[in-house]
Amino acid sequence: MIEVRTSSAEDGAARNVSVLYVGGYGRSGSTVIDMALAQFPGVFGAGELGNLPRHVWPNDEYCACGARVRACPLWSSIVERWLEREPPGTMERYGHLCVRFEAVRNPLQTLGVTGWTRGFQEYARLTKNLFTAIQETTGCRVIVDSSKSPSRALQLSRIAGIDLSLLHLMRDGRGVAWSMMKTHEVDLSAGVQRPVGGAPAIRTAHRWMAFNLLTEFAASRVGAQRSIQLRYEDFTADPVGALQPVLAMVEAARETSDATDLAEIIPGHQVAGSRIRMGGPLRISRDAAWEVKMPEQDRLKVQRRAGWMLRRYRYL
């Protein structure tokens, strides 16, 4: 269990913060990966941290612990420490900055052209201070941010004081397309904040390719020593073995033990992400329903459009 610490974030503001970012496309298992990594000592799974200022905190959504985020002892302490010296309205302001600088659709942001602006400097300062507040509050050595967006990964890589490592998580695009075709109605307590799903397979195929290519670009900017690829299917086949290179990359492997077998993973304090974070203890297993339930015409659409990338990731 994470212990809430009371020291000021200012005490650690000068120290670098180790962040492991999970990048890729949605419905690829990022929340499960986040929860699994958080089972290891010294690792804190924050969930989709990029969504904290956008809608999680403003709408008082649920933390994976079961409490509303503003009532969660951990997150309320983190946010209080983070904003204690900031003017009123900073959370809203920061949310707008995140939308502005993390937009995938803006090539100037992706290329870092606007990195010299005053707005980016404010975004960078607040982002670094948020990670520092998390580290100081939890006492962790590594923070997992499973926001997925490759543009957020690129921006984090440009912020001084953040030691960024990138886990590029991918899943068979046909399985992703099938998952995106299914719909989920709003259920706040179950972690579904808005209606989701119902996307045509061909649209998902295009976005799956784009996001994975952008994540590869982000990995090239982070560097080969600080980035690694992992297939969802390999993780579910051997969770502990698949995560060992990831833990070694962020120098957390020395904290692991045989007791961390991931036979059952317990949700922590992930904010935003898949609804499975709200379902209590979880046993890791591969979701392969698409192989028997996905209509053949939709499966073929994905294969025809994204076949080259499916082969690139050894799915064909």
Stockholm file with secondary structure:
# STOCKHOLM 1.0

chainA/1-316         MIEVRTSSAEDGAARNVSVLYVGGYGRSGSTVIDMALAQFPGVFGAGELGNLPRHVWPNDEYCACGARVRACPLWSSIVERWLEREPPGTMERYGHLCVRFEAVRNPLQTLGVTGWTRGFQEYARLTKNLFTAIQETTGCRVIVDSSKSPSRALQLSRIAGIDLSLLHLMRDGRGVAWSMMKTHEVDLSAGVQRPVGGAPAIRTAHRWMAFNLLTEFAASRVGAQRSIQLRYEDFTADPVGALQPVLAMVEAARETSDATDLAEIIPGHQVAGSRIRMGGPLRISRDAAWEVKMPEQDRLKVQRRAGWMLRRYRYL
#=GR chainA/1-316 SS CCCCCCSCGGGGTTSCEEEEEEEECSSSSHHHHHHHHTTSTTEEECBSGGGIIIIITTTTCBBTTSSBTTTCHHHHHHHHHHHTTSCTTHHHHHHHHHHHHSCTTCHHHHHTTTTTSHHHHHHHHHHHHHHHHHHHHHCCSEEEEEEECHHHHHHHHTSTTEEEEEEEEECCHHHHHHHHHSEECCBGGGTBCSCEECCCHHHHHHHHHHHHHHHHHHHHHHCGGGEEEEEHHHHHHSHHHHHHHHHHHTTCGGGCCTTCCCSSBCCCSCBSSCGGGGSSSBCCCCCCTHHHHSCHHHHHHHHHHHHHHHHHTTCC
#=GC SS_cons         CCCCCCSCGGGGTTSCEEEEEEEECSSSSHHHHHHHHTTSTTEEECBSGGGIIIIITTTTCBBTTSSBTTTCHHHHHHHHHHHTTSCTTHHHHHHHHHHHHSCTTCHHHHHTTTTTSHHHHHHHHHHHHHHHHHHHHHCCSEEEEEEECHHHHHHHHTSTTEEEEEEEEECCHHHHHHHHHSEECCBGGGTBCSCEECCCHHHHHHHHHHHHHHHHHHHHHHCGGGEEEEEHHHHHHSHHHHHHHHHHHTTCGGGCCTTCCCSSBCCCSCBSSCGGGGSSSBCCCCCCTHHHHSCHHHHHHHHHHHHHHHHHTTCC
//
